Structures are given as C-alpha cells and as structure tokens.
Amino acid sequence: MAVRTVPGEASVALPEAGEKLFAPSAARNLEPIADLLAQIAPQPDGAGGPRPRALEIASGTGQHVVGFASRCLHLDWQPSDVNPARLTSINAYTGDSGCRNIATAIQLDATEAPWPDGLGRFDLIVLCNLLHLISTPEAQTLIREAARHLAAGGHFLIYGPFMRGGELTSEGDRSFHAKLTAHDPEVGYKDDFDVMDWLQDSGLEMRRVIEMPANNLALVAIR
C-alpha cells in the first residue's frame, strides 16, 4: 500500500494503558457490528470438523477483534494490520481479554497482491472503516484478495461509510469526504454500487445490504 497519511479525525488511536491504543469510534460501533456478526457468522459443522476461521483485516487497536471473538466464541479469529504499533496494541488487548480463540496478530498489507498463501482460507472475513481511507485500485485489490481467501460458503462483511448511488447523503459525510480528498485526492468515500460490483466481479454473491448507525452501511457477500 502506498504510504498514506489521513486527517487526524479519520483514524484516531489514543494511548491507553500499557501498549494499548484506544479508538473512540471503535468503542462506539463495536456493539452493532458484533450484533450483525452474531447473525451471519458460520457455525461449526457439528461433525467434529475444524472450527470455522475468521480474519479481521486492518484490526486497528484490537478493540474490535476482542469484542467480536467474545460474541462469536465458536470462531477462531485471526487479527491483522499493516502498522507495527497497531499490531502491538492488538496483541495487548487480546492478551488481557482472556479469549482463547484469538491468534497472535499478523502483519498484512491487504491492499497488496497476492496475500501470503500460508494464510489459507477463511469462513468469515471482516473489514471495518478502511475503504474510504485507501484508493480505488487498492480497494479493488483488497476485495479480490479477500475473495480468493474465502472458503466456499464463506461470508465477507464490509462496514463503513459509503456514497449511496453516487451521492453523499448527510452533511457529516460530505464534510468528512471533502477533508479526506483535500488531504489525498486518491482516497475518499466509495460508492456502494461500485463496491457491490467489485465484490461480484471477484466471484462473490451479494447477500445483504444493512443500514447501520451513524449513516454507515454493512455489505455482506458470500462465496
């Protein structure tokens, strides 16, 4: 991924106890996303087969993956991030959580192809609040690689702010998008229909489009 900076309000991670970082936005949106994951997460096959695997792309501070893993104890979670400081924070959160279904965070630049083959395939891949912070080609690469690493029947959840049919639908979204593009013309809100096209072009089938709090969307696709 090209080295990008974003306006301060776009990716706030404040020092917390020890090596942990704290993102206020992650604290706000954790519960509604976790509620949705509890609905769509794959279930064990009941025949003693391997436990379902879940990958979180760009896990950030680690607050999300701990909350997700606590709600979906039947999944084995793999957090990831490209930023070493975020990896340290993720591992600090998971180490203190008591959750035994979270692996050590791995460094992954999800916008670079190919992803390491050693990752294997996942039954669930989760991406929150990243597409508006990367370019269109980077977003397309991420989606293609996520699709390549989904198991048959696996779900891909993308959560975040979007244009709706080419329009920004709130004053807050218009202001935030303008700040992002002024800072870096290659980034900014992606259109919901474009992202759905990219998912389908990658061999996935759209299943649900869910309105989420604070004018966000959740897009759910399946292999």
C-alpha positions in Angstrom: 0.0 0.0 0.0 1.3 3.5 -0.7 2.3 5.3 2.4 -0.7 7.5 3.2 -1.5 9.9 6.0 -5.0 10.8 6.8 -6.6 13.8 8.6 -6.3 13.3 12.4 -10.0 12.7 12.9 -10.0 9.9 10.3 -8.0 7.4 12.3 -7.9 8.4 16.0 -5.9 6.0 18.2 -5.1 7.4 21.6 -2.6 6.0 24.1 -4.3 3.7 26.7 -2.9 1.5 29.4 0.4 -0.1 28.7 0.8 -0.8 25.0 -2.9 -0.5 24.2 -4.3 2.2 21.9 -7.9 3.4 22.1 -10.1 4.4 19.2 -13.3 6.2 20.3 -15.0 5.2 17.0 -14.3 1.5 17.6 -15.8 1.7 21.0 -19.0 3.4 19.5 -19.6 1.0 16.7 -18.4 -2.3 18.3 -21.8 -3.5 19.5 -23.9 -3.0 16.3 -21.2 -4.7 14.3 -20.9 -7.6 16.8 -24.7 -8.0 16.8 -24.6 -8.4 13.0 -21.7 -10.8 13.1 -23.6 -13.0 15.6 -26.3 -13.3 12.9 -24.1 -14.1 9.9 -21.2 -16.0 11.4 -20.7 -19.5 10.1 -21.5 -22.3 12.6 -19.4 -25.5 13.3 -20.4 -28.4 11.0 -21.4 -30.5 14.0 -19.4 -33.4 12.7 -16.2 -32.7 14.6 -14.6 -30.9 11.7 -12.3 -27.9 12.0 -13.6 -24.9 13.8 -14.6 -22.0 11.4 -11.9 -19.4 10.9 -12.4 -15.6 10.8 -10.0 -13.0 9.6 -10.3 -9.3 10.5 -8.5 -7.0 8.0 -7.0 -3.8 9.5 -7.8 -4.7 13.1 -6.5 -1.3 14.2 -6.3 -1.0 18.0 -7.6 -4.5 18.7 -10.8 -3.4 20.4 -13.0 -4.8 17.7 -11.5 -8.3 17.4 -11.7 -8.8 21.2 -15.4 -7.8 21.1 -16.1 -10.0 18.1 -14.3 -13.0 19.5 -16.2 -12.7 22.8 -19.5 -12.7 20.9 -18.5 -15.5 18.5 -16.7 -17.9 20.7 -17.1 -20.7 18.1 -14.9 -19.0 15.6 -11.1 -18.9 15.6 -10.1 -15.3 15.0 -7.0 -14.0 13.1 -6.4 -10.3 13.6 -4.2 -8.4 11.2 -2.8 -4.9 10.5 -0.1 -3.3 8.4 1.1 -0.9 11.2 3.5 -2.4 13.8 2.2 -0.1 16.6 -1.3 -1.4 15.9 -0.1 -5.0 16.0 1.4 -4.4 19.4 -1.9 -2.9 20.6 -3.9 -5.7 19.2 -1.8 -8.3 21.0 -2.0 -6.3 24.2 -5.9 -6.3 24.0 -6.1 -10.0 23.2 -3.6 -10.9 25.9 -5.7 -9.2 28.5 -9.0 -10.4 27.2 -8.9 -14.0 28.3 -10.2 -15.0 24.9 -8.6 -18.2 23.8 -10.0 -18.0 20.2 -7.8 -15.1 19.0 -4.4 -15.8 17.3 -1.4 -13.5 17.5 -1.9 -10.6 15.1 -0.1 -10.8 11.8 1.3 -8.1 9.6 -0.8 -7.9 6.4 -1.0 -5.2 3.8 -4.4 -6.2 2.5 -4.0 -3.8 -0.5 -1.0 -5.7 -1.9 -1.5 -8.8 -4.1 -1.0 -11.6 -3.6 -1.7 -12.2 0.0 0.5 -14.9 1.5 -0.6 -18.3 0.5 0.1 -19.5 4.0 -3.0 -17.6 5.2 -5.2 -20.3 3.9 -8.9 -19.8 3.6 -11.4 -18.3 6.0 -15.1 -18.8 6.7 -15.6 -15.2 7.6 -13.6 -12.0 6.6 -14.4 -8.7 8.3 -13.3 -5.2 7.1 -14.4 -2.1 9.0 -13.8 1.5 8.2 -11.0 1.2 5.7 -12.3 1.6 2.2 -12.6 5.4 2.4 -9.0 5.7 3.6 -7.5 3.9 0.5 -7.5 4.4 -3.2 -9.9 2.8 -5.6 -7.2 0.4 -7.1 -6.2 -0.5 -3.5 -9.8 -1.2 -2.6 -10.3 -3.4 -5.6 -7.1 -5.4 -4.9 -8.2 -5.9 -1.3 -11.6 -7.2 -2.3 -10.1 -9.6 -5.0 -7.7 -11.0 -2.5 -10.3 -11.4 0.3 -12.5 -13.3 -2.2 -9.5 -15.5 -3.1 -9.1 -16.4 0.6 -12.8 -17.1 1.4 -13.8 -20.7 1.8 -16.8 -22.0 -0.1 -19.9 -20.6 1.7 -17.7 -18.0 3.5 -19.0 -14.6 4.2 -17.3 -11.2 3.6 -18.6 -8.3 5.7 -17.6 -4.7 4.7 -18.7 -2.0 7.2 -18.2 1.7 6.9 -19.4 5.0 5.3 -20.3 5.0 1.6 -21.7 7.1 -1.1 -25.2 6.0 -2.0 -25.8 5.7 -5.7 -23.1 8.4 -6.2 -24.4 10.8 -3.6 -23.2 11.7 -0.2 -26.4 11.7 1.9 -25.5 13.6 5.1 -23.7 16.8 5.9 -21.3 14.9 8.1 -20.4 12.6 5.2 -20.0 15.5 2.8 -17.7 17.3 5.2 -15.6 14.2 6.0 -15.3 13.1 2.4 -14.1 16.7 1.5 -11.5 16.6 4.2 -10.2 13.2 3.0 -10.0 14.2 -0.6 -8.4 17.5 0.1 -5.7 15.7 2.1 -5.2 13.0 -0.5 -7.2 13.1 -3.8 -6.8 9.3 -4.3 -8.9 8.4 -1.2 -12.4 9.2 -0.1 -15.8 7.5 0.1 -16.5 4.7 -2.3 -19.9 4.3 -4.0 -22.0 1.4 -2.6 -22.9 0.2 -6.1 -19.3 0.2 -7.2 -18.2 -1.8 -4.2 -21.0 -4.3 -4.8 -19.9 -4.6 -8.5 -16.3 -5.3 -7.3 -17.5 -8.0 -4.9 -19.5 -9.7 -7.7 -16.6 -9.3 -10.2 -14.5 -11.2 -7.7 -16.8 -14.2 -7.8 -18.9 -13.3 -4.7 -22.7 -13.1 -4.4 -24.2 -10.1 -2.6 -26.5 -11.3 0.2 -27.4 -8.3 2.3 -27.1 -4.5 2.5 -27.8 -3.3 6.0 -28.3 0.2 7.3 -26.1 0.7 10.3 -25.9 3.5 12.9 -24.3 6.9 12.1 -25.3 6.5 8.4 -22.9 3.6 7.8 -23.6 0.5 5.7 -22.8 -3.1 6.1 -22.3 -5.1 2.8 -22.5 -8.9 3.2 -21.3 -11.1 0.3 -20.8 -14.9 0.1 -18.6 -17.2 -1.9 
